[in-house]
């Protein structure tokens, strides 16, 4: 799955695997962060 340009500009580096990051972002969204 390709990463969109918009997302790359918002967060250009990562320290987590895709699955971990997806889980973290879902939690942030659920908590309204």
CHARMM-style PDB file with segment names, atoms N, HN, CA, C and O in Angstrom:
ATOM      1  N   UNK     1       0.856  -1.184   0.000  1.00  0.00      PROA
ATOM      2  CA  UNK     1       0.000   0.000   0.000  1.00  0.00      PROA
ATOM      3  C   UNK     1       0.896   1.239   0.000  1.00  0.00      PROA
ATOM      4  O   UNK     1       1.765   1.383   0.860  1.00  0.00      PROA
ATOM      5  N   UNK     2       0.682   2.121  -0.956  1.00  0.00      PROA
ATOM      6  HN  UNK     2      -0.024   2.005  -1.655  1.00  0.00      PROA
ATOM      7  CA  UNK     2       1.473   3.349  -1.049  1.00  0.00      PROA
ATOM      8  C   UNK     2       1.061   4.350   0.022  1.00  0.00      PROA
ATOM      9  O   UNK     2      -0.086   4.372   0.468  1.00  0.00      PROA
ATOM     10  N   UNK     3       2.009   5.166   0.417  1.00  0.00      PROA
ATOM     11  HN  UNK     3       2.941   5.148   0.055  1.00  0.00      PROA
ATOM     12  CA  UNK     3       1.754   6.232   1.387  1.00  0.00      PROA
ATOM     13  C   UNK     3       1.522   7.518   0.606  1.00  0.00      PROA
ATOM     14  O   UNK     3       2.325   7.881  -0.254  1.00  0.00      PROA
ATOM     15  N   UNK     4       0.432   8.200   0.904  1.00  0.00      PROA
ATOM     16  HN  UNK     4      -0.220   7.905   1.602  1.00  0.00      PROA
ATOM     17  CA  UNK     4       0.087   9.411   0.157  1.00  0.00      PROA
ATOM     18  C   UNK     4       1.069  10.546   0.447  1.00  0.00      PROA
ATOM     19  O   UNK     4       1.703  10.580   1.502  1.00  0.00      PROA
ATOM     20  N   UNK     5       1.182  11.462  -0.494  1.00  0.00      PROA
ATOM     21  HN  UNK     5       0.667  11.434  -1.350  1.00  0.00      PROA
ATOM     22  CA  UNK     5       2.048  12.637  -0.335  1.00  0.00      PROA
ATOM     23  C   UNK     5       1.607  13.451   0.884  1.00  0.00      PROA
ATOM     24  O   UNK     5       2.442  13.932   1.649  1.00  0.00      PROA
ATOM     25  N   UNK     6       0.300  13.601   1.058  1.00  0.00      PROA
ATOM     26  HN  UNK     6      -0.378  13.210   0.436  1.00  0.00      PROA
ATOM     27  CA  UNK     6      -0.226  14.364   2.198  1.00  0.00      PROA
ATOM     28  C   UNK     6       0.258  13.766   3.519  1.00  0.00      PROA
ATOM     29  O   UNK     6       0.655  14.494   4.429  1.00  0.00      PROA
ATOM     30  N   UNK     7       0.224  12.462   3.616  1.00  0.00      PROA
ATOM     31  HN  UNK     7      -0.099  11.871   2.877  1.00  0.00      PROA
ATOM     32  CA  UNK     7       0.661  11.804   4.849  1.00  0.00      PROA
ATOM     33  C   UNK     7       2.170  11.933   5.042  1.00  0.00      PROA
ATOM     34  O   UNK     7       2.642  12.147   6.159  1.00  0.00      PROA
ATOM     35  N   UNK     8       2.916  11.804   3.963  1.00  0.00      PROA
ATOM     36  HN  UNK     8       2.533  11.630   3.056  1.00  0.00      PROA
ATOM     37  CA  UNK     8       4.368  11.951   4.059  1.00  0.00      PROA
ATOM     38  C   UNK     8       4.757  13.342   4.539  1.00  0.00      PROA
ATOM     39  O   UNK     8       5.709  13.496   5.304  1.00  0.00      PROA
ATOM     40  N   UNK     9       4.024  14.349   4.090  1.00  0.00      PROA
ATOM     41  HN  UNK     9       3.251  14.224   3.468  1.00  0.00      PROA
ATOM     42  CA  UNK     9       4.311  15.717   4.528  1.00  0.00      PROA
ATOM     43  C   UNK     9       3.938  15.909   5.995  1.00  0.00      PROA
ATOM     44  O   UNK     9       4.619  16.638   6.716  1.00  0.00      PROA
ATOM     45  N   UNK    10       2.871  15.264   6.438  1.00  0.00      PROA
ATOM     46  HN  UNK    10       2.318  14.672   5.852  1.00  0.00      PROA
ATOM     47  CA  UNK    10       2.422  15.404   7.826  1.00  0.00      PROA
ATOM     48  C   UNK    10       3.359  14.678   8.792  1.00  0.00      PROA
ATOM     49  O   UNK    10       3.679  15.190   9.864  1.00  0.00      PROA
ATOM     50  N   UNK    11       3.790  13.484   8.399  1.00  0.00      PROA
ATOM     51  HN  UNK    11       3.529  13.068   7.528  1.00  0.00      PROA
ATOM     52  CA  UNK    11       4.669  12.669   9.256  1.00  0.00      PROA
ATOM     53  C   UNK    11       5.699  11.974   8.372  1.00  0.00      PROA
ATOM     54  O   UNK    11       5.508  10.823   7.981  1.00  0.00      PROA
ATOM     55  N   UNK    12       6.787  12.666   8.058  1.00  0.00      PROA
ATOM     56  HN  UNK    12       6.943  13.602   8.376  1.00  0.00      PROA
ATOM     57  CA  UNK    12       7.756  12.131   7.086  1.00  0.00      PROA
ATOM     58  C   UNK    12       8.668  11.019   7.595  1.00  0.00      PROA
ATOM     59  O   UNK    12       9.338  10.370   6.792  1.00  0.00      PROA
ATOM     60  N   UNK    13       8.712  10.784   8.888  1.00  0.00      PROA
ATOM     61  HN  UNK    13       8.168  11.312   9.540  1.00  0.00      PROA
ATOM     62  CA  UNK    13       9.565   9.720   9.427  1.00  0.00      PROA
ATOM     63  C   UNK    13       8.732   8.802  10.319  1.00  0.00      PROA
ATOM     64  O   UNK    13       7.677   9.193  10.819  1.00  0.00      PROA
ATOM     65  N   UNK    14       9.217   7.589  10.510  1.00  0.00      PROA
ATOM     66  HN  UNK    14      10.074   7.272  10.104  1.00  0.00      PROA
ATOM     67  CA  UNK    14       8.503   6.649  11.364  1.00  0.00      PROA
ATOM     68  C   UNK    14       9.481   5.858  12.213  1.00  0.00      PROA
ATOM     69  O   UNK    14      10.619   5.614  11.813  1.00  0.00      PROA
ATOM     70  N   UNK    15       9.028   5.469  13.371  1.00  0.00      PROA
ATOM     71  HN  UNK    15       8.104   5.668  13.696  1.00  0.00      PROA
ATOM     72  CA  UNK    15       9.829   4.620  14.250  1.00  0.00      PROA
ATOM     73  C   UNK    15       9.083   3.325  14.537  1.00  0.00      PROA
ATOM     74  O   UNK    15       9.532   2.507  15.339  1.00  0.00      PROA
ATOM     75  N   UNK    16       7.932   3.140  13.874  1.00  0.00      PROA
ATOM     76  HN  UNK    16       7.567   3.805  13.222  1.00  0.00      PROA
ATOM     77  CA  UNK    16       7.099   1.968  14.132  1.00  0.00      PROA
ATOM     78  C   UNK    16       6.760   1.259  12.824  1.00  0.00      PROA
ATOM     79  O   UNK    16       6.804   1.858  11.749  1.00  0.00      PROA
ATOM     80  N   UNK    17       6.419  -0.031  12.932  1.00  0.00      PROA
ATOM     81  HN  UNK    17       6.383  -0.518  13.805  1.00  0.00      PROA
ATOM     82  CA  UNK    17       5.958  -0.760  11.754  1.00  0.00      PROA
ATOM     83  C   UNK    17       4.572  -0.238  11.361  1.00  0.00      PROA
ATOM     84  O   UNK    17       3.907   0.440  12.144  1.00  0.00      PROA
ATOM     85  N   UNK    18       4.157  -0.559  10.157  1.00  0.00      PROA
ATOM     86  HN  UNK    18       4.697  -1.110   9.521  1.00  0.00      PROA
ATOM     87  CA  UNK    18       2.873  -0.056   9.653  1.00  0.00      PROA
ATOM     88  C   UNK    18       1.720  -0.499  10.545  1.00  0.00      PROA
ATOM     89  O   UNK    18       0.843   0.304  10.863  1.00  0.00      PROA
ATOM     90  N   UNK    19       1.711  -1.760  10.951  1.00  0.00      PROA
ATOM     91  HN  UNK    19       2.423  -2.412  10.693  1.00  0.00      PROA
ATOM     92  CA  UNK    19       0.626  -2.261  11.795  1.00  0.00      PROA
ATOM     93  C   UNK    19       0.579  -1.531  13.137  1.00  0.00      PROA
ATOM     94  O   UNK    19      -0.496  -1.169  13.614  1.00  0.00      PROA
ATOM     95  N   UNK    20       1.744  -1.316  13.740  1.00  0.00      PROA
ATOM     96  HN  UNK    20       2.618  -1.610  13.352  1.00  0.00      PROA
ATOM     97  CA  UNK    20       1.799  -0.604  15.028  1.00  0.00      PROA
ATOM     98  C   UNK    20       1.320   0.833  14.876  1.00  0.00      PROA
ATOM     99  O   UNK    20       0.569   1.334  15.713  1.00  0.00      PROA
ATOM    100  N   UNK    21       1.751   1.489  13.817  1.00  0.00      PROA
ATOM    101  HN  UNK    21       2.361   1.082  13.137  1.00  0.00      PROA
ATOM    102  CA  UNK    21       1.377   2.880  13.588  1.00  0.00      PROA
ATOM    103  C   UNK    21      -0.119   3.004  13.320  1.00  0.00      PROA
ATOM    104  O   UNK    21      -0.765   3.934  13.802  1.00  0.00      PROA
ATOM    105  N   UNK    22      -0.662   2.076  12.559  1.00  0.00      PROA
ATOM    106  HN  UNK    22      -0.137   1.320  12.167  1.00  0.00      PROA
ATOM    107  CA  UNK    22      -2.094   2.083  12.270  1.00  0.00      PROA
ATOM    108  C   UNK    22      -2.894   1.948  13.563  1.00  0.00      PROA
ATOM    109  O   UNK    22      -3.890   2.642  13.764  1.00  0.00      PROA
ATOM    110  N   UNK    23      -2.450   1.052  14.431  1.00  0.00      PROA
ATOM    111  HN  UNK    23      -1.641   0.487  14.268  1.00  0.00      PROA
ATOM    112  CA  UNK    23      -3.117   0.861  15.722  1.00  0.00      PROA
ATOM    113  C   UNK    23      -3.030   2.129  16.563  1.00  0.00      PROA
ATOM    114  O   UNK    23      -4.018   2.551  17.164  1.00  0.00      PROA
ATOM    115  N   UNK    24      -1.849   2.732  16.603  1.00  0.00      PROA
ATOM    116  HN  UNK    24      -1.047   2.389  16.114  1.00  0.00      PROA
ATOM    117  CA  UNK    24      -1.658   3.958  17.377  1.00  0.00      PROA
ATOM    118  C   UNK    24      -2.547   5.086  16.854  1.00  0.00      PROA
ATOM    119  O   UNK    24      -3.160   5.809  17.639  1.00  0.00      PROA
ATOM    120  N   UNK    25      -2.617   5.237  15.536  1.00  0.00      PROA
ATOM    121  HN  UNK    25      -2.118   4.650  14.898  1.00  0.00      PROA
ATOM    122  CA  UNK    25      -3.429   6.307  14.959  1.00  0.00      PROA
ATOM    123  C   UNK    25      -4.912   6.068  15.204  1.00  0.00      PROA
ATOM    124  O   UNK    25      -5.662   7.022  15.410  1.00  0.00      PROA
ATOM    125  N   UNK    26      -5.347   4.818  15.187  1.00  0.00      PROA
ATOM    126  HN  UNK    26      -4.738   4.043  15.020  1.00  0.00      PROA
ATOM    127  CA  UNK    26      -6.745   4.510  15.487  1.00  0.00      PROA
ATOM    128  C   UNK    26      -7.068   4.889  16.929  1.00  0.00      PROA
ATOM    129  O   UNK    26      -8.144   5.418  17.208  1.00  0.00      PROA
ATOM    130  N   UNK    27      -6.144   4.621  17.838  1.00  0.00      PROA
ATOM    131  HN  UNK    27      -5.270   4.191  17.611  1.00  0.00      PROA
ATOM    132  CA  UNK    27      -6.334   4.988  19.241  1.00  0.00      PROA
ATOM    133  C   UNK    27      -6.382   6.507  19.400  1.00  0.00      PROA
ATOM    134  O   UNK    27      -7.230   7.033  20.122  1.00  0.00      PROA
ATOM    135  N   UNK    28      -5.471   7.211  18.723  1.00  0.00      PROA
ATOM    136  HN  UNK    28      -4.783   6.784  18.137  1.00  0.00      PROA
ATOM    137  CA  UNK    28      -5.470   8.679  18.776  1.00  0.00      PROA
ATOM    138  C   UNK    28      -6.800   9.234  18.273  1.00  0.00      PROA
ATOM    139  O   UNK    28      -7.355  10.164  18.859  1.00  0.00      PROA
ATOM    140  N   UNK    29      -7.301   8.661  17.191  1.00  0.00      PROA
ATOM    141  HN  UNK    29      -6.849   7.906  16.715  1.00  0.00      PROA
ATOM    142  CA  UNK    29      -8.571   9.126  16.624  1.00  0.00      PROA
ATOM    143  C   UNK    29      -9.719   8.869  17.604  1.00  0.00      PROA
ATOM    144  O   UNK    29     -10.583   9.724  17.795  1.00  0.00      PROA
ATOM    145  N   UNK    30      -9.719   7.686  18.222  1.00  0.00      PROA
ATOM    146  HN  UNK    30      -9.017   6.991  18.067  1.00  0.00      PROA
ATOM    147  CA  UNK    30     -10.775   7.338  19.171  1.00  0.00      PROA
ATOM    148  C   UNK    30     -10.755   8.254  20.393  1.00  0.00      PROA
ATOM    149  O   UNK    30     -11.802   8.584  20.951  1.00  0.00      PROA
ATOM    150  N   UNK    31      -9.553   8.659  20.800  1.00  0.00      PROA
ATOM    151  HN  UNK    31      -8.703   8.391  20.346  1.00  0.00      PROA
ATOM    152  CA  UNK    31      -9.418   9.525  21.970  1.00  0.00      PROA
ATOM    153  C   UNK    31      -9.538  11.008  21.627  1.00  0.00      PROA
ATOM    154  O   UNK    31      -9.589  11.858  22.516  1.00  0.00      PROA
ATOM    155  N   UNK    32      -9.582  11.308  20.326  1.00  0.00      PROA
ATOM    156  HN  UNK    32      -9.540  10.617  19.604  1.00  0.00      PROA
ATOM    157  CA  UNK    32      -9.694  12.696  19.904  1.00  0.00      PROA
ATOM    158  C   UNK    32      -8.400  13.467  20.009  1.00  0.00      PROA
ATOM    159  O   UNK    32      -8.410  14.687  20.171  1.00  0.00      PROA
ATOM    160  N   UNK    33      -7.296  12.771  19.918  1.00  0.00      PROA
ATOM    161  HN  UNK    33      -7.288  11.780  19.787  1.00  0.00      PROA
ATOM    162  CA  UNK    33      -5.974  13.423  20.021  1.00  0.00      PROA
ATOM    163  C   UNK    33      -5.582  13.994  18.675  1.00  0.00      PROA
ATOM    164  OT1 UNK    33      -4.508  14.582  18.543  1.00  0.00      PROA
TER     165      UNK     33
END
